[in-house]
Each structure stands twice: as C-alpha cells, then as structure tokens.
Amino acid sequence: MSSGKIISEIKPGDLVLLRDRRKKNHKRPAVILKVLSDHDRIFVESTIWDDFHYMVYTQGKTIYVTEGHIERVISSHEEPEI
C-alpha cells in the first residue's frame, strides 16, 4: 500500500521500492537513511549521468540512489505531533 507521499517529500525512515536496473519485475525494498543536501552531494562519487540524492539501506548494504531509482514510497515514518 502506498503512503501517498511524493518523491520530493521523502524523509529519513521512509520505506521505498527501488527499480531494478534491468527493468524486470524485481523490486527491492529500501529504507531511506539520509536525504543528501547539496553540500553532502559534493562528497559522493558521481558521474555526469547520475546525481545521487538519497543514501539508502537495502539487502544488507548502504548505497546511494537517484530520484529515478525510486519506484514508489511504501510507507512513511512520520513524527507524531504533540
């Protein structure tokens, strides 16, 4: 079930589905660890083609992904309002 959150509203703790590189139906769940700021992105190795925006944990590894890698938000971690 989708949380109704759009990709630009993703925060740390959200559970997302990542697209498979080979365009198959294998989707990987991942947890957003950090949304990279412009300053953080300077220190992440990137190429001309990739501009990483998120640090995620999936399948026992921490990796960096772009907005295009995210298929959809499964659930979001919201802080309760007091």
Stockholm file with secondary structure:
# STOCKHOLM 1.0

chainA/1-82         MSSGKIISEIKPGDLVLLRDRRKKNHKRPAVILKVLSDHDRIFVESTIWDDFHYMVYTQGKTIYVTEGHIERVISSHEEPEI
#=GR chainA/1-82 SS CCCCCCGGGCCTTCEEEECCTTCSSCCEEEEEEEECCHHHHHSSCCCSSCCCCEEEEETTEEEEECGGGEEEEEECCCCCCC
#=GC SS_cons        CCCCCCGGGCCTTCEEEECCTTCSSCCEEEEEEEECCHHHHHSSCCCSSCCCCEEEEETTEEEEECGGGEEEEEECCCCCCC
//
